[in-house]
Amino acid sequence: MAITVAVVGLGLRGRQWVEALRRTPGYELAACVDVEGTTLQRAAAALGIPAGRCFVRLEDALDDTRPQAVIVASSIDNHVLPSRTVLARRIPLLVEKPFALTLREARSLAALAADAGVPLVVGQTYRYTGMAQTLKRFLGTGALGRTGLVVYQVYRGNTYMRAAVAALPHGVLWETGVHHIDLLRYVLGQDIIAVNAESFSLPWSRLGPGASMYVWLTFGDGTRGVLFLTYDSRPASSLRIVGERGTLIPWRRWLFLTGQSRFPRVVGIAPHLVPERALLAQLASAIETGETPECSATDNLRTVAVLEACARSAAERRTINPQDLLNEPP
């Protein structure tokens, strides 16, 4: 039988989750929830959602439809409260990243899920793109040797910065950096043990403080990294992973290795993958077999700790070890 799922938040991301559920066998849309009635009506009309499945109160949706799982895709500043409501009813949960804006709140949600005995999957979609999987697989072969340096530049473009993100002190970190920091943790298979960050805006910025950030990173194996993030540019990105046997360069669908011959060599071609399907599969497996999701709340606490370390570093102008934050009393 199909797993029935309620989606909370019918903005862009919520609509994408509705479409993903419809396109993935084994799932059925039970309900849609949005506190903004106009947003809910527009989404329902655009997606053909029956009025009987649309709710402005999450509690009503849970009472009336009794979903087997819930996806929280509300605005970035409103993940915690609906997640608490869902977990209090012992319902499996998939929540968009970041699943909380502080490590304290993230720990609280992880503890609620553990106490309830239900899975909490965090929607780190960048892990499950074709290129991320290709990178991780190639690095796993050992063909690059030891890694030493990572340079990641992410130019997001200011058309993507939503009002809830603009209101945050370090908006580009929490909305965009969360993807790329988690991706580096994932493909390198290393925790981050030191960060030094600066949050700023470029002179022509119309978005105010927090629209740009750079972060110096140190990973557990000694690899150094630098991450540049900005909304004050046209969209673009580049990644370089420097190892003892060359440099990996992803470009579109191709993964190139330089430094071993005169010309770059293609060492991987990324397949087309749908990241949402990977996350839904983790949720289903956790529900049906009790398997711990790869993107569990417990794992993602390590990403949230890095984000909080970046924010503290930018505010306090000092290097911070995210692992120390994880070891702080709740």
N, C-alpha and C positions, 0 to 999 in steps of 0.2 A: 504493500500500500504506500501511497505517496505521503511524504512528510508535509504536514500543513504548517505554513509559516505566515506570521504577521510581520509587516514592514512598518517601522516607525520613522516618520520623516519622509515627505514626498517632494523634497527638492530634487536637484539634479541627481544626486547619488542614490536617493531612495527610488527614483524612477528607474535608474539603471538596475537596481536590485530586483525590482518587479519584473523587468524584462529578462534578467538572468534566470529568475525562478521559472518563468514561462518557457525558456529555451532549454532548461536542464531537466531531463527525465527524472522522475522520482520525487518531485516537489509540487506543491499546490499552494497558491496564494489564498490564505484564509481571510486576511484583513489588511487594511491600510489605515494608518493613523497619522494625523497631523493636527496640531493645535490651531493652525491657521486655516480657517474654513475655506477661504478663497483658494489657497494653495492646494488644499485637498480636492476641491471641486474641479480645478483646472487639471490636476493630475488624473483624476478619475475620468474626466471627459477625454483627455488625450490618450489614455491607456485602456479605455473601455472597461473600467472597474465598476461592477454593479454597486448601486447606492447602498445596498444592504451590507456591503463589506467595507464601508468607509466610516471612520469614527474620528471624532475630535478628542475623545478621552481614551487613553490607553487602557484604563481599567474596564471600560465598557467593551472594548474590543476583546480583551482577554476573557471576560465573563460570557460574552455572546458567542464567540467563535472557538474558544478553547484551543488555540494553536499548539502544536507540538514543539515549535521553536519560534524565536523572534529575532528579527534583524533590526538593530537600532542604527539608523542612518540619518539622524537629526543633525542640526548644526553642530559645529565643533565644540561649542560651549554648552551643549545640552545632551551629552551622552550619559552622564552619571545618573541623573534622576530616573529616566526610563529604565536604565539597566537595573537599578535597585528594585524597581517595581517588578520587573520580570523575574529577577533572581529570587525575590521574596516569595514568589509563587512556584519556585523550583522548576522553572521552564528553561530549557537550553537556550543559549544566547550567542548570537554573532553580532559584534558591535564594531562600527567603523573606527579606524585609527584617528587620532590617539584615543584610546578608550577612556582616558581621563587626562585632565590638564595639570594634575599634580601627582607626584608619586604616592602621597598619602591616600588620595582618593582611589588611585589605581590599586594599591594594596588592599583597600577596603573592599573593592569589587571582587578582586581575586579571592579574598577570604570568604565573601558571601557565596560565591560560586562553589568553593570547596565545602563550605558548611552545608550548602543545599544539595551537594552531590550531583551537580549538573555541569556540563561543559560551558566554558566561556571562550569563544574563538574571537581573536582580534583580526580585523580585516586588513592585513598587510598585503595588499594585492601585488605590490612590486616584486615580491619574492617569486611570484608564479607567472611572470611574463616569460616568453620564450628566451629572451636574452639572459635574464637572471638565471634560469635553469641551465642554459648553455655555459655561462660563466662558472657557475658552481661545479658543474660536471667536469669542465676542463681543469679548474684548479684542483679538483679532487684527484686527478690523474698524477699530480706531482710534476708534470712536464715543465711548468714554469720555475720549479725549484722554490726556494724560500722567497716569500714576498717581502718587500722592504718599504715600498712607498705607494700610496694611493692619492691621486689627484682627481677630485670630482667637482665639476662646475655645473651648476643648475641655474639657468636663467628662465624663470617661470612665466614672466609677462604679467603686467598688472591687471589685465582683464580677468584674471582668475581669482583675484583676491576678494573674497566675500566680506560683507559687513561684519560678521561675527569674527572673522579672522583679523580684519583691520583694527578691531577694538582691542586685540591682545597686545601685550607689550613686545612680544617677539613673534609676530604672526607668521612670518615665513618659516620659522623654525617648527612651529606646531602643526602647520597645515601642509608644508612641503618637506621640510627637513626630516620629519618623522619617517617618510618613505625611504629617503636615501641613507639615513643613519641605520635604519633597520636592514636595508638591503646590504650594506657593507658588513654588518654583523653576520648576516646570513651567508653571503657568498664566501667570505673569508673564514667563517667558522670560528671567530675570535670575539671575545668580549673587549670592550673599550675600557681602558684603565686610567685614562687622563684626557681631559678636554680643556682647551683655552679658547674662549669665544669672544667675539665683539659683535654687537648688534648696532646697526646704523641705518641710514638711508642715503641714497645718492643725491647729489645737489639738485637734480631736476625732479626728484620724487614728489608725487602728489599724495603719497600714502602715509607719510609721517614715519616716526621711529619704528624700527622692527621690520621694515620692508626688505632689509638686506642683512646678511650675517656671514661671517667667516668663522670657521672652527678648525683648530689644530687638534688632531686626534692621535692618541697612542693606543695601539692594540696590545692584547696580552702577549703576543709572540714578539713584540718589539717593532712591528710594522708601524710606520708613521703615515698619517694621512692629513690632507687639507681639503675642506669642503667649503665651497662658495655657494651661497644661496641669494637670489635676489628676485624681487618682483619688478624692479625698475629697469627692465630690458625686454627686448623681444624674446619669445620662447626659443630656447636652445639648451643643449646640455652636452657634456663630454666627460668621459671617464678614462683614466689611465691607471693600470695596475702594473707596477714595476717589480719584476722578480729577478733572480740571479741569472736566468736564462733568456731574458727578453722582457718586452713590455706588451701587455694585452690591451687592445684598443677595440671596444665595441663600436660598430658603425652600422646603423640601420639593422639589417638582419644578420650581418656578418661579424664574426669575431676574428680579429687579426692579431697575429703575433709578429712583433718586429724585433730586430737585433740579432737574429740568427742567420740572416742572409741579406743579400743586397736589397731585396724587396720584401714588403710585408707578406706574410703567408696566412691564408685563411685556415683557421683551426676549428671553426665551428660555424654552423648556420642555424640561427634560432628558428624553431618551429612556431607556428601560430598557436598560441594557447589563450584560453579564456580564464584569467585569474580567479574570477568569481566561482567558477566551477570547482577549482581546487579547494577553495575555502568551504564551499557547500559540501564537498565530499568529506572534508575533515569533520564538519559538524555532524553529518549523517553517521560517519563511522563512530564518533564519540557517543552519539545517541544509541546506536544499535549494538556496539560491542564494548563500549567503555574505554576505547583507545584514547590516549592523551593526544589532543591536537598538536600539530607542529607549531601552530600559531596560538598556543594557549595563553591565557592571561599570565600564568607564571613565567613563561618565556618572555612575554612582552614587557613585563616589569623591567627587564634589563634595558629595553629600548627607552621606556619612559624615564628610567634613571639617567640615561645619557642626555635626554632632552632637558630634564630638570637641571642636570649638571651644566649644560650649555647656558641655560637661562641664569643660573647663579653665577657662573663664571663671567658672563657679560655684565651682570650687575655689580659684582664684587671685584672684577678685574684681577682674577687670580686663576690658577690652574686647579681643577677639581677632579677627583677620582670618582666616577659614578658608582663604583663598587662600595665606596664608603657610604654613599647615600643609601644603598640597599641594606647596609648593616646598621643604619641608624634605627633607634627604637621607633615603632609605629606611632 
